[in-house]
Amino acid sequence: MRIHPLTAAAAALLVSILVSASAIAAGAATQASQPATKSATPVGTAPVGSDTKPAPEPAVAARPAAPATDAKPAAAPALEKAIFAGGCFWCEESAFTDLPGVTKVVSGYTGGNKVNPTYEEVSSGMTGHAESVEITYDPKKLSYTQLLDVFWHNTDPTQSDGQFCDIGSQYRSEIFYTTPEQKRLAEESKQKLMSTPQRFKGKIVTKIVAATAFYPAEDYHQGYCRTHADRYQAYREGCERDKRLIQLWGKPGRQGELESAAAH
């Protein structure tokens, strides 16, 4: 039987289609059988253009801060002042020098109305001031009552016109209190002397008054018993200070630094 030309062409086209389909199927099978390749982008890395932030670096442990401390430097001792007049301030200064607890003794003038007086002005008796000493001390080591005891035993509380050979109000015996407590203690000590029968033949005339401005004396008067020891001793002996103190108290007056030096 003769094949129609059109039918033959269609058959040829069909064969061609079948061959192409077979080739495509074979290629797909081959690709499927091959192992998968690694991705160009590492695992865990965002592809280019991604807005994913990189993982932060591990935090470094902070160094612990130094512990706070409430410790404070030791406070300086609370010092107090006492002011006494007992005649020549050279001798009064030596009476309180080197007492345990005393940090400073200054010779000066107080009790008057002249501002910044000079030695010559006070010696004239016209300023109202008395030669005196200002004592700085630690009340934890030395009490005001103990200072009063030293004061009494180095003065003549019965002399109203001065002290020993020095005559005039500028050499008077007087206690200048700086606090109500000092006033109370001073009055108690004076009353004790007045009410206890002792060797005194006269009335105790030492006054107790409120402290006013204290003016340090000129430099050459400070520590005079030490810087001019010979002159100081000559004056003290000539004034018969210790002779009178022995009559009153049974012993001579205290001379701090000089007694310490003599002991060595």
C-alpha positions, 0 to 999 in steps of 0.5 A: 500500500502506498503511504500518503506523502503528508502522512509520511511527513507527520510520521517523521516529525513524530519520530524527531519529537520522540528522540528529543524527549528521550535526550532530555530525559536522559540528561535530567537523570544524569544530573540527578545522580550527581552529588550536591555541590557546596553553596558559595555562601558559607553556612551561617553567613548572610548573603550579600545585600542582607541586612542581618547584623553580625553576631556580637563579640563575646563580652569581656568580664568587667574588672571588679571595682575596688571596694568602697571604704568608710575609713577616715584618717584619725581626727586630730585631738580636740584641744582646749585653751586655759588662760591664767595670770600669776605675776611674771609670765616668764615664771608662769610659762615655766610652770606649765611647760612640759606638763603631759597633755600640754601642747603649747604655752604662750606668754602674753597679755589679756584682761585690758582694753588696749589692742595689741599692746606692747610690753612697755605699755602693759608694764606701765599699768595703764592698759588694764592688761595682766601678764598672762599665759595661754595654755593649749592642752588635750583634755583627754590627757590633762584636765582643767582641774589639774591645770588649776592645781598647778596654777594655785601652787605657783601663785600667791592667791592672798596678794592683792597688789601684784605677785611677789616682788612685782607690784601693780595690777599688771602682775595680778593673780587672775583666772580667765575662763573660756567656757561655763565649765571652766568657770564652774571648776575654777569657782569650786577650786577657789571655794575649796581653798577658802573653806579649808583651813590651811597655812593662809593668813590672808584672804584669797583675792584671786579673781575669776573672770571671763576671758577676753582677747589674748595678745601674744607677747613679743618673741623674746619673751617666749620660752624666756626661761630656756633662752635666757636661763641665767637671767631668768634664774637671777630674776626668780631668786631675786624676787624670792618667788620660791621662798614665798611659795614654800611658805604657802604650799610647802614646796617651790614652784614648778619649772617644767623644762628646767626641772626636766633638764636637771633630772637628766 
